[in-house]
Amino acid sequence: MGIVRQGFRRDGLRRPDAPKDVRRSRTETVAAWHARPVVRRVAGLLPSWRGVLVLNYHRIGAGSDAPWDRGLYSCTAEALDEQLALLVRDADVIGPEDVGDVVTARGGRHVLLTFDDGYRDNHDVALPLLRRHGLRATFFLATGFLDEPRIAWWDEISWMVRHARTDRVPASGGLPREVPLARAGGDDDVAIAALIAHYKRLQGSQTARFLDVLGEETGAGRCAPDAGAGQWMTWDMARALRDAGMAVGGHTVSHPILSRLPPAEQEREIAVCAQRLRAELDQPMRWFSYPVGSRDTYDANTRAVLRRQGTELAFSFYGGYQRPRRFDPYDVPRIHVGPRLTRQVLHATLRLPQLFARAT
């Protein structure tokens, strides 16, 4: 299917044979209007934007049958190939070391590509495509998953819902309301998103207990820690990224929500991540991305630890783009790449990030 959504033509119009319940997001609708020649001519009269647009990817693959969190499947290999081709044609793709100069001196419109977590498909699928197109990207690794491959908390939540033996998760364990599952006419993807959102609000000391309770309430139990081991890179793969000219940065050890941790635990998550990158890749942790990356997931303590580690840039993840004269090196905004980033939406975002890369 590439990056053309089912039910729609490549020009963004609904196919005549598409089911009536196929809907397009508001962003996609606006992007389709933007693609019309007369609208594009008018848009071309607007002042050109300046700064850096940062695209953030996670997994590369279809993911439609995966037991894991399907919301983190950014796109298929075919879609990524098309997106990279579009970027080669329409964008100036830079590396993280260029961001400061771009926003403070050089001006112009630039794009930075990032991949979070350290999934094996980033090495197996994304790296060859990046090399084919002659593009560079930055890969942020949660080093604990490379050192000791295991299932991540968001994937375990997904696994428990998809293996549930009950029809709902009751309001317990701090959960404010019950969550219906597919057995009760609910939607498991919606349930997973709600439970992950709840997990993100918990203090670090509460997260393990929540997973224990969720395993009991769903009847699925806890997932075997090594169930998702094959989805992570090895350190040899990380070195292959480095040797191919890619940038590699840190993403903590175990991917906690940093602001939910005491200062000493934040220090450990960041410092050990930096130590492992230095030991395995023989380079300092110049770049870092905050796990989850919303505005409330890092704080003054997080910034202080990064400064002590000598980290030059830290990337958030709540939308928007980096504008000149508003540069905070410890809050470089990024936008989500997901299945809704069609060719039209990506093209429109490159033209008008003021509209299509809005902060959330």
C-alpha positions as CSV (number, residue, x, y, z in Angstrom):
1,M,0.0,0.0,0.0
2,G,3.0,2.3,0.4
3,I,2.2,5.6,1.9
4,V,-1.2,5.9,0.1
5,R,-4.0,5.2,2.6
6,Q,-6.4,2.4,1.8
7,G,-9.5,3.8,0.1
8,F,-7.7,6.9,-1.4
9,R,-5.9,7.6,-4.6
10,R,-2.3,8.9,-4.6
11,D,-3.7,12.4,-5.2
12,G,-5.6,12.2,-2.0
13,L,-9.1,11.8,-3.4
14,R,-11.4,9.0,-2.3
15,R,-11.5,6.1,-4.7
16,P,-14.9,5.4,-6.3
17,D,-14.9,1.8,-4.9
18,A,-13.8,2.9,-1.3
19,P,-16.2,1.8,1.5
20,K,-18.3,4.7,2.9
21,D,-16.8,4.3,6.3
22,V,-13.3,5.1,5.1
23,R,-12.5,8.5,6.6
24,R,-9.6,10.9,6.3
25,S,-8.2,12.9,9.1
26,R,-8.5,16.7,9.1
27,T,-4.8,16.9,8.4
28,E,-5.1,14.7,5.4
29,T,-8.1,16.7,4.1
30,V,-6.2,20.0,4.4
31,A,-3.2,18.4,2.7
32,A,-5.4,17.2,-0.2
33,W,-6.6,20.8,-0.6
34,H,-3.0,22.1,-0.4
35,A,-2.1,19.7,-3.3
36,R,-4.4,21.5,-5.7
37,P,-2.5,23.6,-8.1
38,V,-4.3,26.9,-7.4
39,V,-3.9,26.4,-3.6
40,R,-0.2,25.6,-4.1
41,R,0.3,28.8,-6.1
42,V,-1.3,30.8,-3.4
43,A,0.8,29.1,-0.7
44,G,3.9,29.9,-2.7
45,L,3.2,33.6,-2.2
46,L,3.5,33.2,1.6
47,P,6.8,33.9,3.3
48,S,9.1,30.9,3.3
49,W,9.6,29.2,6.7
50,R,13.1,29.0,8.3
51,G,14.5,26.5,10.8
52,V,14.7,22.8,11.3
53,L,11.8,20.2,10.9
54,V,12.7,17.0,12.8
55,L,10.9,13.8,11.8
56,N,10.8,11.0,14.3
57,Y,10.4,7.3,13.5
58,H,10.1,4.2,15.6
59,R,9.6,0.8,14.1
60,I,9.7,0.2,10.4
61,G,7.2,-2.5,9.2
62,A,3.5,-3.2,8.7
63,G,2.8,-4.2,12.3
64,S,-0.9,-5.1,11.6
65,D,-0.6,-8.5,13.2
66,A,2.0,-7.8,15.8
67,P,1.2,-8.4,19.5
68,W,3.2,-5.3,20.3
69,D,2.2,-1.7,20.5
70,R,1.1,-1.1,16.9
71,G,1.1,2.7,17.4
72,L,4.9,2.6,17.2
73,Y,5.0,1.2,13.7
74,S,5.9,4.4,11.8
75,C,5.6,3.0,8.2
76,T,6.4,0.1,6.0
77,A,9.8,-0.2,4.2
78,E,8.0,0.8,0.9
79,A,6.6,3.9,2.6
80,L,10.0,4.9,4.1
81,D,11.6,4.5,0.7
82,E,9.0,6.9,-0.9
83,Q,9.4,9.4,2.0
84,L,13.2,9.4,1.7
85,A,12.9,9.9,-2.1
86,L,10.7,12.9,-1.5
87,L,13.1,14.4,1.0
88,V,16.0,14.0,-1.4
89,R,14.0,16.0,-4.0
90,D,12.4,18.6,-1.7
91,A,14.5,19.1,1.4
92,D,17.9,19.8,2.8
93,V,18.6,17.0,5.2
94,I,21.1,17.8,7.9
95,G,22.8,16.0,10.8
96,P,22.4,17.0,14.5
97,E,25.7,18.8,14.6
98,D,24.3,21.3,12.1
99,V,21.2,22.3,14.1
100,G,22.8,25.0,16.1
101,D,24.3,26.7,13.1
102,V,21.1,26.4,11.1
103,V,18.9,28.1,13.6
104,T,21.4,30.7,14.7
105,A,23.3,31.7,11.6
106,R,22.6,29.9,8.3
107,G,18.9,30.2,8.1
108,G,16.9,28.4,5.5
109,R,14.7,25.3,5.6
110,H,16.2,22.0,6.8
111,V,15.1,18.5,7.9
112,L,16.6,16.2,10.4
113,L,15.7,12.5,10.6
114,T,15.6,10.6,13.9
115,F,14.8,7.0,15.0
116,D,14.0,6.2,18.6
117,D,14.6,3.2,20.9
118,G,17.0,0.9,18.9
119,Y,14.7,-1.5,17.0
120,R,16.5,-4.1,14.9
121,D,14.5,-3.0,11.8
122,N,16.1,0.4,12.0
123,H,19.4,-1.4,11.2
124,D,18.0,-4.0,8.8
125,V,15.5,-1.9,6.9
126,A,16.1,1.8,7.5
127,L,19.9,1.9,7.2
128,P,20.0,0.3,3.7
129,L,17.4,2.7,2.5
130,L,19.1,5.7,4.0
131,R,22.4,4.7,2.3
132,R,20.6,4.1,-1.0
133,H,19.3,7.7,-0.9
134,G,22.5,9.2,0.4
135,L,20.8,10.5,3.6
136,R,21.9,10.7,7.2
137,A,19.8,10.1,10.3
138,T,20.2,10.0,14.1
139,F,19.5,6.9,16.0
140,F,18.7,7.2,19.8
141,L,19.4,4.0,21.7
142,A,17.9,2.8,25.0
143,T,21.1,1.0,25.9
144,G,19.6,-1.5,28.3
145,F,17.7,-3.2,25.5
146,L,20.9,-3.8,23.7
147,D,22.7,-5.0,26.8
148,E,19.9,-7.3,27.9
149,P,17.3,-7.7,25.2
150,R,13.8,-7.9,26.8
151,I,10.3,-6.8,26.2
152,A,9.6,-3.1,26.8
153,W,6.9,-1.9,29.1
154,W,4.7,-0.5,26.3
155,D,4.9,-3.8,24.4
156,E,4.1,-5.8,27.5
157,I,1.0,-3.8,28.0
158,S,-0.1,-4.5,24.4
159,W,0.8,-8.2,24.8
160,M,-1.4,-8.5,28.0
161,V,-4.4,-6.9,26.3
162,R,-4.1,-9.0,23.2
163,H,-3.8,-12.2,25.3
164,A,-6.5,-11.2,27.8
165,R,-8.9,-13.8,29.1
166,T,-11.4,-11.3,30.3
167,D,-13.6,-8.7,28.6
168,R,-12.5,-5.6,30.5
169,V,-9.8,-4.2,32.8
170,P,-11.5,-3.0,36.0
171,A,-10.8,0.4,37.6
172,S,-8.2,-0.8,40.0
173,G,-4.5,-0.4,40.6
174,G,-4.9,3.3,40.3
175,L,-6.7,3.0,37.0
176,P,-9.4,5.7,37.1
177,R,-12.1,3.9,35.1
178,E,-12.6,0.4,33.6
179,V,-11.3,-0.2,30.1
180,P,-13.4,-2.4,27.8
181,L,-11.6,-4.9,25.6
182,A,-12.5,-6.4,22.3
183,R,-14.3,-9.3,24.0
184,A,-16.8,-6.8,25.4
185,G,-17.2,-5.0,22.1
186,G,-14.4,-2.6,22.8
187,D,-11.3,-1.9,20.6
188,D,-8.1,-3.4,21.8
189,D,-6.0,-0.7,20.2
190,V,-8.0,1.9,22.0
191,A,-7.6,0.0,25.3
192,I,-3.8,-0.3,24.8
193,A,-3.5,3.4,24.1
194,A,-5.5,4.2,27.3
195,L,-3.5,1.8,29.5
196,I,-0.2,3.1,28.1
197,A,-1.3,6.7,28.7
198,H,-2.1,5.7,32.3
199,Y,1.3,4.1,32.8
200,K,3.0,7.3,31.6
201,R,1.3,9.3,34.4
202,L,2.6,7.0,37.1
203,Q,5.6,7.7,39.3
204,G,8.5,5.4,38.6
205,S,8.0,3.5,41.9
206,Q,4.4,2.6,40.8
207,T,5.0,1.2,37.3
208,A,6.1,-2.4,38.2
209,R,3.1,-2.8,40.5
210,F,0.8,-1.6,37.7
211,L,2.1,-4.2,35.3
212,D,1.7,-6.9,37.9
213,V,-1.9,-5.9,38.5
214,L,-2.6,-5.6,34.8
215,G,-1.3,-9.1,34.2
216,E,-3.7,-10.4,37.0
217,E,-6.7,-8.4,35.8
218,T,-6.4,-9.5,32.2
219,G,-5.7,-13.1,33.1
220,A,-2.7,-13.0,30.7
221,G,0.0,-12.8,33.4
222,R,3.3,-11.1,32.8
223,C,4.9,-11.6,29.4
224,A,8.2,-13.6,29.4
225,P,11.0,-10.9,29.5
226,D,12.7,-12.4,26.5
227,A,9.6,-12.5,24.3
228,G,10.6,-9.4,22.4
229,A,14.3,-10.0,22.5
230,G,14.7,-10.3,18.7
231,Q,13.3,-6.8,18.0
232,W,16.4,-5.0,19.3
233,M,19.7,-4.1,17.7
234,T,23.0,-5.6,18.8
235,W,26.0,-3.5,19.6
236,D,27.6,-4.7,16.4
237,M,24.5,-3.2,14.5
238,A,24.9,0.0,16.4
239,R,28.6,0.2,15.3
240,A,27.4,-0.5,11.8
241,L,25.2,2.6,12.0
242,R,28.2,4.7,13.3
243,D,30.5,3.3,10.6
244,A,27.9,4.2,7.9
245,G,28.1,7.8,8.9
246,M,24.9,7.9,11.0
247,A,24.7,9.8,14.2
248,V,24.0,7.8,17.4
249,G,22.7,9.3,20.6
250,G,21.2,8.2,24.0
251,H,17.7,7.4,25.0
252,T,18.3,6.3,28.7
253,V,18.9,2.7,29.8
254,S,15.4,1.4,30.3
255,H,13.2,4.1,28.8
256,P,11.5,5.4,31.9
257,I,9.5,8.7,32.1
258,L,12.4,10.7,33.5
259,S,10.4,13.4,35.3
260,R,8.6,10.6,37.3
261,L,12.0,9.5,38.8
262,P,13.9,11.0,41.7
263,P,17.0,13.0,40.7
264,A,19.4,10.2,41.6
265,E,17.5,7.7,39.4
266,Q,17.4,10.2,36.5
267,E,21.2,10.6,36.9
268,R,21.7,6.9,36.7
269,E,19.5,6.4,33.6
270,I,21.3,9.1,31.7
271,A,24.9,8.6,33.0
272,V,24.9,4.8,32.5
273,C,23.4,5.3,29.0
274,A,26.3,7.7,28.2
275,Q,28.8,5.3,29.6
276,R,27.6,2.4,27.5
277,L,27.6,4.5,24.3
278,R,31.2,5.5,25.1
279,A,32.3,2.0,25.9
280,E,30.7,0.4,22.8
281,L,30.9,3.1,20.2
282,D,33.9,5.0,21.5
283,Q,32.1,8.3,21.3
284,P,30.4,10.7,23.8
285,M,26.7,11.1,24.1
286,R,26.4,14.4,22.2
287,W,22.7,13.9,21.4
288,F,19.8,12.6,23.5
289,S,16.1,12.2,23.1
290,Y,13.7,12.1,26.0
291,P,11.6,8.9,26.4
292,V,8.0,9.7,25.4
293,G,9.2,13.3,25.0
294,S,6.0,15.3,25.9
295,R,6.4,18.5,27.9
296,D,5.9,16.9,31.3
297,T,8.4,14.0,30.8
298,Y,11.6,15.9,31.6
299,D,12.4,18.6,34.1
300,A,15.1,20.9,35.4
301,N,16.9,17.9,37.0
302,T,16.9,16.1,33.6
303,R,18.5,19.1,31.9
304,A,21.1,19.5,34.7
305,V,22.2,15.8,34.3
306,L,22.5,16.2,30.5
307,R,24.6,19.4,30.9
308,R,26.9,17.5,33.3
309,Q,27.2,14.7,30.7
310,G,28.3,17.2,28.0
311,T,25.2,16.5,25.9
312,E,24.8,19.2,23.3
313,L,21.2,18.7,22.1
314,A,18.2,17.0,23.6
315,F,15.1,16.3,21.6
316,S,11.5,16.4,22.7
317,F,8.5,14.9,21.0
318,Y,5.3,16.9,21.1
319,G,5.2,18.5,17.6
320,G,6.3,21.7,16.2
321,Y,9.5,22.6,14.5
322,Q,12.7,24.5,15.5
323,R,12.4,28.1,14.6
324,P,15.2,30.6,14.5
325,R,15.7,32.8,17.5
326,R,13.7,30.4,19.7
327,F,16.5,27.8,20.1
328,D,16.6,25.8,23.3
329,P,19.3,23.1,22.9
330,Y,17.5,21.0,25.5
331,D,14.1,21.1,23.9
332,V,14.5,20.6,20.1
333,P,10.9,19.7,18.9
334,R,10.1,16.7,16.7
335,I,7.0,15.5,15.0
336,H,5.6,11.9,14.9
337,V,5.9,9.9,11.7
338,G,3.0,7.4,11.5
339,P,0.8,5.8,8.9
340,R,-1.2,9.0,8.4
341,L,2.0,10.8,7.0
342,T,1.0,10.2,3.4
343,R,2.9,11.6,0.5
344,Q,0.6,14.6,0.4
345,V,0.9,15.3,4.2
346,L,4.7,15.0,4.1
347,H,4.9,17.3,1.1
348,A,2.5,19.8,2.8
349,T,4.5,19.6,6.0
350,L,7.7,20.4,4.2
351,R,6.0,23.4,2.6
352,L,4.0,24.7,5.6
353,P,5.3,23.3,8.9
354,Q,3.5,26.2,10.6
355,L,0.3,24.5,9.8
356,F,1.2,20.8,9.6
357,A,3.8,20.4,12.3
358,R,1.9,22.1,15.0
359,A,2.9,21.5,18.6
360,T,0.5,19.4,20.7
